[in-house]
Amino acid sequence: MTARGTGFGVEARSPRELLDVVLGTQPAPPREVVVLVACAATLGVVKRESWGLLRIYVTMLHEGGHALVAVLSRRRVTKILLNANTSGAVHSLGERKGAKAVLGSLAGYPAPGLVALGAAVLIGRGRASLTLCVVACLALLMLVKIRTVYGVFVTIFFVAGLVAVMALADPRAQTGVAHLMAWFLAAGAVRSVFEMLRRRRLGRHKTDDVDNLVAETGLPAAFWMATFVWMVLATYAASALLLAPWPTG
């Protein structure tokens, strides 16, 4: 299929063309673009103003991690809450003890970084559009259970944005957006964990995943905080290794 223009096309792709794009491959963007996108994503995470607006998408995948483990543990997810203050929660019914409980509490904080790592693997294989499609589908699956107006709005906005990129943008632009998303999620996972550590240090936290893990295992909170730190740093490092434009010669 022939690429349209150098950015966003004037006409949307037909469903058949869109499927061809999703199943096809897209070229890697220039090295300078990758560096610029990585810097933009990092700036979006570091700056308080932009993080306040974008953090909800890290929260979305955090809660998605909890929901996925609940489903795999044969629990019934009744509702997912995504709140305007960027907090969230997953409510589910069914047995919750032992390994199921531990995995359920452990799944949230690493989830955005793991999505970033999966995206980095696909992007590295030239599957940027497929990456956008997979993430959009994951968000749509969550939409079925989201029970807050704000959560529904930001999820629809997110999915619509990804679909617009797939339908209108040329292959290089799609790859650039996929890079931006992966870098943001990888860095956002790290910031969310360090924010959790700060809340706990200041005594401003309510019962969180660390408290649940302490109750479920008897291991100290310091062990689980360190576990989360190493998990998000590992996914960030692995994603960076796959995404960064390392010299080839």
ChimeraX attribute file (.defattr): number of C-alpha atoms within 10 A of each C-alpha:
attribute: neighborCount
match mode: 1-to-1
recipient: residues
	/A:1	7
	/A:2	6
	/A:3	13
	/A:4	16
	/A:5	12
	/A:6	11
	/A:7	15
	/A:8	18
	/A:9	15
	/A:10	10
	/A:11	10
	/A:12	16
	/A:13	18
	/A:14	10
	/A:15	10
	/A:16	8
	/A:17	13
	/A:18	17
	/A:19	15
	/A:20	14
	/A:21	22
	/A:22	19
	/A:23	14
	/A:24	15
	/A:25	18
	/A:26	23
	/A:27	17
	/A:28	22
	/A:29	16
	/A:30	11
	/A:31	13
	/A:32	10
	/A:33	15
	/A:34	20
	/A:35	15
	/A:36	13
	/A:37	20
	/A:38	23
	/A:39	15
	/A:40	15
	/A:41	21
	/A:42	19
	/A:43	15
	/A:44	20
	/A:45	26
	/A:46	14
	/A:47	10
	/A:48	12
	/A:49	10
	/A:50	12
	/A:51	18
	/A:52	13
	/A:53	14
	/A:54	17
	/A:55	22
	/A:56	22
	/A:57	22
	/A:58	26
	/A:59	25
	/A:60	27
	/A:61	27
	/A:62	24
	/A:63	25
	/A:64	24
	/A:65	24
	/A:66	24
	/A:67	27
	/A:68	19
	/A:69	19
	/A:70	26
	/A:71	13
	/A:72	11
	/A:73	17
	/A:74	15
	/A:75	18
	/A:76	15
	/A:77	17
	/A:78	14
	/A:79	18
	/A:80	24
	/A:81	22
	/A:82	26
	/A:83	18
	/A:84	14
	/A:85	11
	/A:86	18
	/A:87	15
	/A:88	18
	/A:89	18
	/A:90	19
	/A:91	16
	/A:92	18
	/A:93	11
	/A:94	11
	/A:95	13
	/A:96	16
	/A:97	11
	/A:98	10
	/A:99	12
	/A:100	17
	/A:101	18
	/A:102	18
	/A:103	17
	/A:104	23
	/A:105	21
	/A:106	21
	/A:107	23
	/A:108	24
	/A:109	26
	/A:110	27
	/A:111	27
	/A:112	32
	/A:113	31
	/A:114	25
	/A:115	23
	/A:116	30
	/A:117	26
	/A:118	16
	/A:119	28
	/A:120	28
	/A:121	18
	/A:122	19
	/A:123	26
	/A:124	18
	/A:125	13
	/A:126	18
	/A:127	26
	/A:128	33
	/A:129	32
	/A:130	23
	/A:131	27
	/A:132	25
	/A:133	19
	/A:134	15
	/A:135	20
	/A:136	20
	/A:137	13
	/A:138	13
	/A:139	19
	/A:140	17
	/A:141	12
	/A:142	21
	/A:143	20
	/A:144	12
	/A:145	17
	/A:146	21
	/A:147	15
	/A:148	16
	/A:149	13
	/A:150	17
	/A:151	23
	/A:152	20
	/A:153	12
	/A:154	18
	/A:155	22
	/A:156	16
	/A:157	12
	/A:158	17
	/A:159	20
	/A:160	13
	/A:161	14
	/A:162	20
	/A:163	17
	/A:164	14
	/A:165	24
	/A:166	26
	/A:167	23
	/A:168	20
	/A:169	25
	/A:170	20
	/A:171	28
	/A:172	20
	/A:173	22
	/A:174	28
	/A:175	27
	/A:176	22
	/A:177	19
	/A:178	27
	/A:179	28
	/A:180	19
	/A:181	21
	/A:182	29
	/A:183	29
	/A:184	29
	/A:185	28
	/A:186	32
	/A:187	28
	/A:188	28
	/A:189	32
	/A:190	25
	/A:191	19
	/A:192	21
	/A:193	21
	/A:194	16
	/A:195	11
	/A:196	19
	/A:197	19
	/A:198	13
	/A:199	13
	/A:200	17
	/A:201	10
	/A:202	9
	/A:203	9
	/A:204	9
	/A:205	13
	/A:206	9
	/A:207	8
	/A:208	11
	/A:209	20
	/A:210	22
	/A:211	17
	/A:212	17
	/A:213	22
	/A:214	16
	/A:215	13
	/A:216	16
	/A:217	12
	/A:218	10
	/A:219	11
	/A:220	13
	/A:221	17
	/A:222	12
	/A:223	12
	/A:224	17
	/A:225	20
	/A:226	12
	/A:227	15
	/A:228	24
	/A:229	19
	/A:230	15
	/A:231	20
	/A:232	26
	/A:233	19
	/A:234	18
	/A:235	24
	/A:236	25
	/A:237	16
	/A:238	18
	/A:239	25
	/A:240	20
	/A:241	13
	/A:242	16
	/A:243	21
	/A:244	16
	/A:245	16
	/A:246	10
	/A:247	6
	/A:248	4
	/A:249	3
